């Protein structure tokens, strides 16, 4: 990140107080209750500068979450199933706004440092990750508005060389689909598509083909949280079979034109060192479980696996990396929770070779950027990711482009909260005059 590397280091920001125009100061900060794609309330923050520029952002929410990530502050009780955010909004009004009003909106590092000081707990127990993330992103949008730049350019004024390659859900599972199958996401990564437009066409063709295969099996069962097909299946392998067949039916070559990416989310079904596939009524030791994953890698065109071992099983994650990293990205999500220190430690210990970056895991833009930078310093690939509970907010598209991520993951190619991000990627590409996609990291 460059101009506003404010998010990376106070020494390289556009911050010097004396250089800040009075019009760049935060004049008003307002929180409101809005709604996410699951019909649950979430936090939106809107920041207005003294010069009248405005930025806003909406906090997403995850279904499966790492135990060490920033957590949402919810009201509990009976109203809205306990998911209301009035307490978080009160924290925005009574604690965050008084602390930030008057600060230069272009000083992202100082804004996020203030949020850290107000709530130093990694999981944001006082303010709520939903309050800090919405505030931090709103400040970033306001700063881009002050500079009269699109956000991606504000993050990278030196020039974008490529666009993040899309990683797109076709079949949902795990916590995203009532655990009809145990694995969380069955995704595709286009490999031979040269542009974001071509890549999304390839994905759409396979989505249609897999839908037809599901329809031939019986009545449709709806869609998963992130817009993928609902897995009316008995075994995880059936989803892999259908996805491989769908690639072929759409006229593409599995493993060449498109590869499969799995979000295993193993923390969701690991207990006491054993891995339990509840949907299949099978249990495995660590060694047995990794052998199953290895068999899938041999049998299907899988090129990325996310959280193949539990966040509580570092031995398993190191073993998975040693065994599979030559042929697949080993992506840390719950295992790393967008934490720069965890990423550096994992790199030293030989766990993972790719970091999933989620701003709402980190709690602020700065911390997410630091996680991205730590992954790059380790020689890893990066994936900027949305969450299962999303909105029309398109920040993730701009972060993926501005930070130069290798991949972007926002769910399926259906549902408005997902297509908002994909369509924003198309607009950014058009504004840039058409750019190649980032090379796939293992090719």
N, C-alpha and C positions, 0 to 999 in steps of 0.2 A: 504494500500500500504506500502511496507516495504523498500527494498533497496533504492529505489529512492523515498522514501517518500518525496523526494525533492518536489514532487507535493503536498504534504500535509503540510509540515512545514519545515522551514529552519533549525530548530534545529535538525532534524533527517535526514538530507541529507548527501550525500557523497560529501560535498561541500568544506570543508576547502580549501581555495585557496592554501595553502602551500602543501596540500596533493595531489593536482591535478597534474597529469603528464602533461608535456608539450604536449604530443601527444594527450591529451584529449581536447585541446583547439580548438575552432572553427576557422578554417583557411579560409573557404569560405562558403558563403551563397548565393544561386542563386534561383531566382524565374522564373517560366516559365508558359506560358499559355497552359493549357491542356483542355480536354473536358469531360463533365459529361454525364450522361445517358439521359438527355433531349436534347443533342446536343448543350448545351450552354458552353461558356468558363468558366473555373474556374482556381484557382491558385494552382500550385504545388511548393513546396519549397524543395530544396535539400541542405543539410548541409554536408560539408566535414571537418573532423578534421585534425589537423597537422600530425597525425599518419596515415592518409589515409583512415580512416573509414568513411562510408557514410550512410546517412539516408535520406529518402524523404517521403513526405506525400502530399495528395491532399485534398483540402477543399471541403466538400459536400455542398449542398444548399437545403434549405427547400422550399416547396411551400406554406404551411400555417405556419405562424410564429407568435410567441408571440411578442407583441409590445415592450417588454423590453429585448429581446434577442439580442446578438451580430448580427449585420447585415452585409451583404456583401457590399463591395464597388464596384459599377458598374459605367461604364463610362457615361451612358445615351446617348442621341443622337440617330442617326439612324443606326449606324454600329452594326450588330448582334443584332438588336432589342433593343439596349441600354444595353445589358448584358455584353459587353466586360469588361475586367479586366485590361486594360493597366495601369490605374491609380493605382490600387492596386499593380501591379507589380513594378511600379515606387516607391511606398512607401517601398516595400521590398528592392529595390536596394539602395534608397537614405536615408532611415531613419532606417530601421530595421537592415540591414547588418552592417553598420558602428557601431551600438550600440552593436551588439552581437559578432562580430569577436574578438577573443582573450579570450572570456569567456569559462569556463569549460563546455563542453556539458553535463556532468553528473550532473550539478547543475540546474535541471529543475526549482526549485523554483526561483532561481535568474534570469534565462532566462525569465520566465513568469512575474516576478516582473518588469523586464526591459520593457517588452511589455506593462504592465499596466502603467508604468511611461510615456512611449512614447505616449500612448493614454489612458488616465484614464476614458474616457466615457464608460459607461456600454455597449452601442450599437456599440462601435468601429467606431465612425464616421470619425476619421482621417485616421487610417490605414486600416480599413475594417476588419470585422471578418474573411473573407476569407484569408487575409494575415496573421493575428495573429494565426489562427487555424492551417494553413498549416505549419507555422514556428514552433509553439509549438510542434506539433506532429512530425515534422521532427527532432527536437532536441531529442525527446524521442527515436525515432528509431536510431538516431546516437549514443546515449548513450548506448543502448542495443548492438549495433554493437561493440562499444568500449569494453564492458564487455564480448563480444563474447557469448551472450545469446539470445535466442528468446525473443521477447518483453514481452510476458506473464510471462516468468520466471524472467525477470529483474524487473517486477512490483511486483512479489511475489516469492522471492527465498525461502521462508520458506515452500512452498509447497501448491499446489492447491488441495483442497479436493473434489470439484465437478465442473461440468460445468454448465454454465447458460442454463436454459431451453429455447428452441426456442419459439418465438411468431411470427407467420408467416401469412402474408396476403394471403387470398384466393380470395376475391373480393375487388376491389378498388372503392372508391367513393370520394365525396367531391372535393377538389382542386386537387386530384390525378386522377380524371376521368371526367373532364369537368362538375362536379356537376350534373351528371346524377341522383344520389341520394345524399342526404345531408350529411349522415354520411361518414366519411373519410376512414375508414379501417374496413373491416370485416375479423377478423383474427381467427386463432386457436392456442390453446396451448395444446400440447400433455401432458396427465396426467399420463398414465400408462406406457408409454415408459420408459425403464430403462437407455438408452444410447442416445447420440446425433444421432448415426446412425439409431437406431430404430425410434426415434422421427421424423426424416426427411422422413423415409419410410412411416410412418403413414400420415404425411402431404402430401406427394406426391400422395398417394392413394386417399385422399380426394380431392386434387386438380384435379385429373383425373375424379373423380366421379362428381364433381361440373361442370367441363367442359362438361361432357356428358349431364348433365341436361340443361345447357345453350344451347348446340347444338340442343337438342330436342325442344327447344322453338323457334328456328329460326336461321338465319345466325349469325355467330360470329361477334362481334363488335371490336375485337382487345384486347389489354391489357392496364391496367392502368399504371400510372407512376412507381409504384413499382412492376410491373410484375403480379399483380393479374388479375383475369377475369374482363373485362369491364362490368359494371352493366347495362345491357339492361333491366331495370326494372322500374316500375312505383312507387313503394313504398319501403321504407326501410325494412318493414316487409317481403317483398318478398325475399330480400337478406338473412334475418335471416332464413326464411323457407327453402330456397335452401341450405344454409349452413348446417342446421340441417339434412335435407334429405341426403345431400352428405355424412355426417358422417355415417349415417345408411347404405347407398348404398355401402360404402367402407368396411362395415363389422364391424364398431366400435359402441360403445355405447355413445350417446351424453351426455355430462356432467360427464361421468365416464372415458372413454378413451381419449376423447378430449373435451375441453371446448371452448366456443366462447369468444373472446376478441374484444371489440368495441373501436375504436378510434372515439369518437363522434365529437371531435374538435368543441365544441359548440360555441367557439368565432367566428367561421366563419359565423354563422347564428343568432347570438344574436345582437339585435339593440335596444338600449333604454330600456333594461330590459325585452324585449319580444324575444321569440325564433321563427324564421320564417323558416319553411321548404319550400324553394322555389320550389323544385322539386314536392312537393305534394300540394303546394298552401294552406298551413295550418299555422296558427300562434297560439302561446300559451303564457300565462303568465308563470312566473317562476314555480308557483305551478302546473299548468297544464302540463308544460313540464316535470317536475320531475315525475309526475304521469304517463306520457307516458313511460319514462325510466323504472319506476317500473313495469309497465305492461310487458315490454319486458323481464325484469329479471324473472318475474313469468312464462312467456310463453316459454322461450328459455333457453338453457343451457349456459347462459352468466356468466363468472367467472371473468371478468375484464372489467372496463369501464374507458376510458381515456378522461379527460376533459368533464365530463357530464354537467358542467356549464361553462359559459364564464369566461375568465380571468378577466373580469370587474364585475363579479357577485360573490363576496366572500360569500354572504349570501346563494346563490344557491349551491356553492361548499360545504359549511358546512352542508347544508341541505341534499345534496346528500350523503355525507359521513355518516352522522348520520343515514340515512334511509337504505343505501345499503352496508355499510362496512362489515357487518357480513357475507355477501354471495358473495362479489366480491371485487377485488382490485379496489380502487378508485385512479386512476393514474393522477398525475398532470404533464402536459406538458407545454402548453402555460401559464397555471396558475402559474407555478414555474420557468420556463425557466432556469433550471439547476443552480439556484442561491441559495447558501447556506443560505443566510439571509431569502429569501422568504420561503424556506423549513422549517427553524426553526420557523418562524412566523406561517406558515400554521399548523404545528404540534401543536403549543400552542393553536391555535384557533379551532382545530378539523376539519380541511379541508384536505382531501386526507389521504391515508395510504401507498402510493407508489410513488416514484419519477422516472420519466423518465430522464435519463442522456444523454445529447447530448453535445459533446465537442464544436461543432460549435455554440451552444446556449451560452455557457459559455465564449467562446473566447480564452481560453487556457486550457491546460491539468490540470494545478494546480487548476483552479477554478472549473472544472468539478469534479475533485477528491474531492475537498472540499464539493461540493454539494452531492456527493455520501456519504461522511463521515457524513454530517449533516443528511441525511436520515437514515443512520444506527443508529446515536445517538438518533433519534426520535423513533427507533424501527420499521421503515418502511422497506418494500421491495424496491428493485431497479431494474430498467430495463435499460440496456445500449442500446442506439438506434442509428441507422443510419438515413439518411434523404431520401427524395424522389428523389432529384438530387444527384446521387452517381457515383462512379467510381470503378475501380479495387482495390482501396486502401482497405486493410484489417485491419486497425488499430482497428476498433470497436470490432472485434473478440478477439484481444489480450487484450483490455481494459476490456471486459466483463469477461474473464477468470482471468486476473491478479488481478482485483479488487474484484472478487468473487461475481459478480452480480447474482441475482436470475433468471433473464430472459435476453434474447438478442432479439432485434427486428431489422430486416434489410430489411423487405419487403417480397416478395413472394419467391417461390422456383424455379422461372424462371428468365431469363435474367442474363447475365454475371456479372453485377455489384452486383447482389444479391447472386448468387451462389458462387462468389469469397469468400464472407464471410462465407457462410455455409460450403464450402469445406475447408476453413481454420480451422473452428471449428473441422471438422473431422480429419484433420492432427494433430492439437493440441491434440485431444483426443488420437489418436494413439501414439503420442510421450509420452504421460503420461501413456500409458499402459492400457487405458480404465478407465474412471471414471463414477460414477453415475451422473445423472442430479440433480441439486439442487431441494430439495423438493418444491412443489408448496406452496407458503406462507400461504395459508388458509387451508392446509390439515395437 
